[in-house]
Amino acid sequence: MTTPRYAPDLVPGTVTLVGGGPGDPGLLTLAGYQAVCQADVILYDRLAPQDVLDEAPGAQKIPVGKVPQGPFVPQERINQLLVEHARAGRRVVRLKGGDSFVFGRGGEEWQACAAAGVPVRVIPGVTSSVAGPELAGIPLTHRHMVQGFTVVSGHVAPGDSRSVLDWSQLAKCGTTLVILMGVTHIRQIAEDLIGGGLDAGTPVAVVRRASLPGQSVMSTTLASVADEMAAAEVRPPAIVVVGDVAGLDLDHTDAAVRHPSDH
Ligand SMILES: C[S@@+](CC[C@H](N)C(=O)[O-])C[C@H]1O[C@@H](n2cnc3c(N)ncnc32)[C@H](O)[C@@H]1O
């Protein structure tokens, strides 16, 4: 039997950035899986699908993941390792959670490789920002309800001088809001969204450990989300979804309602 090929073979002396999906190895793409199987060295994150590492028994595996508020390998060192291993002629895979270019610093790693003259390519991954809500039964867009979604990071508090987000504008954007890394600053985020004009009763869903053992979903409102998350001691990884779709129950609502704009 021939081994199926889903993407070009890895080339020695190159780096491949692989988006690993939200955690369940079944959500890794076929191209990403093939790359992992062919790798000589894998630098992997905490939220990358760990089980898939067993598919590369001969590869050197280097954990470089960041534990929230815990120890981490500085990004500069990760960049260095990518370049060093590629220059030694190895097939290097950088395996991340979700998609490498969605809050994954994949762009920076690409730039570091390019600056060092190391060929680099990216294999897209299933981002948790979409898959997480989806696995909780939440469609980020829904006909006649909402026509878009906005994905933001909450890792810097609103009002912090390092923040480039305008939360009061986000409150008015009319799309579903998907907040990654929002656990620590959820109280201030919710206050700023309400201060910016979002109704305090706006439905909110908090999706924890999407696709992983222990996945859970908390349904609440913007006014209550901070207290409920604190009471439930919600820890990362979690995704906060704000908007009417967060309160939609697909099992018990009728999709067959026709709208005047339907064709
Ligand atoms: C540094 S960001 C990386 C995002 C990733 N690149 C992506 O596209 O999904 C990490 C954050 O993503 C979210 N996240 C990633 N995987 C998750 C999962 N399985 N369940 C819930 N949230 C997740 C959490 O908000 C977490 O704090």
Ligand as a Chemical Component Dictionary entry (heavy atoms), coordinates in Angstrom:
data_LIG
# 
_chem_comp.id                   LIG 
_chem_comp.type                 NON-POLYMER 
_chem_comp.pdbx_formal_charge   0 
_chem_comp.three_letter_code    LIG 
# 
loop_
_chem_comp_atom.comp_id 
_chem_comp_atom.atom_id 
_chem_comp_atom.alt_atom_id 
_chem_comp_atom.type_symbol 
_chem_comp_atom.charge 
_chem_comp_atom.model_Cartn_x 
_chem_comp_atom.model_Cartn_y 
_chem_comp_atom.model_Cartn_z 
_chem_comp_atom.pdbx_ordinal 
LIG C1  C1  C 0  -2.206  32.196 22.387 1  
LIG S1  S1  S 1  -3.861  31.952 21.918 2  
LIG C2  C2  C 0  -3.605  30.865 20.554 3  
LIG C3  C3  C 0  -4.800  30.771 19.631 4  
LIG C4  C4  C 0  -4.580  29.735 18.535 5  
LIG N1  N1  N 0  -3.504  30.122 17.671 6  
LIG C5  C5  C 0  -5.840  29.509 17.712 7  
LIG O1  O1  O 0  -5.896  29.849 16.522 8  
LIG O2  O2  O -1 -6.777  28.911 18.253 9  
LIG C6  C6  C 0  -4.427  30.897 23.199 10 
LIG C7  C7  C 0  -5.884  31.090 23.499 11 
LIG O3  O3  O 0  -6.687  30.461 22.526 12 
LIG C8  C8  C 0  -7.861  29.961 23.134 13 
LIG N2  N2  N 0  -7.863  28.497 23.005 14 
LIG C9  C9  C 0  -6.989  27.757 22.329 15 
LIG N3  N3  N 0  -7.337  26.448 22.359 16 
LIG C10 C10 C 0  -8.464  26.375 23.087 17 
LIG C11 C11 C 0  -9.322  25.327 23.465 18 
LIG N4  N4  N 0  -9.095  24.054 23.112 19 
LIG N5  N5  N 0  -10.416 25.620 24.210 20 
LIG C12 C12 C 0  -10.695 26.895 24.573 21 
LIG N6  N6  N 0  -9.901  27.936 24.237 22 
LIG C13 C13 C 0  -8.816  27.696 23.490 23 
LIG C14 C14 C 0  -7.826  30.404 24.577 24 
LIG O4  O4  O 0  -8.463  31.666 24.673 25 
LIG C15 C15 C 0  -6.352  30.498 24.807 26 
LIG O5  O5  O 0  -6.059  31.328 25.920 27 
# 
loop_
_chem_comp_bond.comp_id 
_chem_comp_bond.atom_id_1 
_chem_comp_bond.atom_id_2 
_chem_comp_bond.value_order 
_chem_comp_bond.pdbx_ordinal 
LIG C1  S1  SING 1  
LIG S1  C2  SING 2  
LIG S1  C6  SING 3  
LIG C2  C3  SING 4  
LIG C3  C4  SING 5  
LIG C4  N1  SING 6  
LIG C4  C5  SING 7  
LIG C5  O1  DOUB 8  
LIG C5  O2  SING 9  
LIG C6  C7  SING 10 
LIG C7  O3  SING 11 
LIG C7  C15 SING 12 
LIG O3  C8  SING 13 
LIG C8  N2  SING 14 
LIG C8  C14 SING 15 
LIG N2  C9  SING 16 
LIG N2  C13 SING 17 
LIG C9  N3  DOUB 18 
LIG N3  C10 SING 19 
LIG C10 C11 SING 20 
LIG C10 C13 DOUB 21 
LIG C11 N4  SING 22 
LIG C11 N5  DOUB 23 
LIG N5  C12 SING 24 
LIG C12 N6  DOUB 25 
LIG N6  C13 SING 26 
LIG C14 O4  SING 27 
LIG C14 C15 SING 28 
LIG C15 O5  SING 29 
# 
